[in-house]
């Protein structure tokens, strides 16, 4: 089968990650996956979040915010500060959950890391790009804390990445772009750890229900794709 993007079924779009793209943030990364470009910045607050202080909880916290800039898509979208965007809120929670899954909060100390993911150009897979680039920004922020003697050990247990996969024209494909996503029979997003374990799976039968064999095959495909992304993360963090 020939995909609209002319890629092989298991082929990821060209990927690049550039660090240090923000002068002020403790960690930053511009991730480009094909036509999807996301700026990820990680900001360090030298305090716990208020809710942890009120409840007298130990350890730090990692949270995330996701937004799509007005001309990230073909038609201008109003700035989300002026309107309630439930999609962005849902994706923000997803990114936060994914990043927290591999962080030892006690080792992080009484610090809060906020990862902002701003989509400057969208062509499918924005939440997956945000998680993959957001991890790099978070890792750099943790290095900042260690370099400045705020924490003594790395609280990040392992890398994570995310990728989309689905069924298009009866075939399993990975890393869907916008044209493929719009016409997919099934669309799913996978967050996978360096050890090959799954952190989150979001799957929807867009045109009809799917069976267990399909989701298992897509899990295998996504695990291989995330392994490629994690190898690239490690290269840019060297």
Secondary structure, DSSP 8 states (H G I E B T S, - for coil): ---TT---TT----EEEEE---SSSSEEEEEEETTEEEEEEEEEESS--HHHHHTT--S-EEEEEEEE-TTSSSS----GGGS--HHHHHHHHHHHHHHHTTB-HHHH-S-EEEEEEEEEE-SS-HHHHHHHHHHHHHHHHHHHHHHTTS-SS--B-S-EEEEEEEEETTEEEES--HHHHHT-SEEEEEEEETTS-EEEEEEEESSS---HHHHHHHHHHHHHHHHHHHHHHHHHH-
